[in-house]
Amino acid sequence: DELEEKRRSQGFSATHNPDGTAIIRTSVPPENVLKHVEYEEPPKGIEAETLTDVMRRLHSLTAAEMRTLLKQVHQSGQGTKKQLRTRLRRYYRKEFSMYRMLHDGDSIPRFGNKTARHFDYLVVSLGSSFCQN
């Protein structure tokens, strides 16, 4: 094109335009073109069954079972049985609270909240609202 001819005739470099501005490549080489990939939602933690099972059996697990569970969630498996139990409890409590926030309406066991565990609904009635004057 005419810019290329003008550039060659005036001795400008191949990286700059005649006015001194840099040439910006608009074409991308084919080896640098990335394929379009559909977005996939990342997995959200541990399955609910595993989570509740570990929370229930935490005090009856052997040290080897605790090490296996810690290895599955990429936590350190070193230490005494008491340290392993503490590490497992801390990790799974955090996961359990995250799971409860994501699935608040689901029927999942609630270990700490006895009211939510034993009752589906709470009804509050005020005596003055039913009285007729």
Number of C-alpha atoms within 10 A of each C-alpha: 5 7 10 12 10 13 15 13 9 9 10 15 13 11 11 13 16 16 7 10 9 12 12 9 8 6 6 8 8 7 6 7 8 7 6 6 6 6 6 6 6 6 7 10 12 13 11 15 10 12 16 17 10 18 16 12 9 17 11 11 15 13 18 12 12 20 20 14 18 20 12 9 13 9 15 12 19 11 12 10 16 11 13 22 21 13 18 23 16 12 14 21 14 12 18 19 13 14 18 17 10 11 11 11 8 8 10 14 12 15 11 8 9 9 11 13 13 9 8 8 8 8 4 6 8 7 7 7 7 8 7 5 3
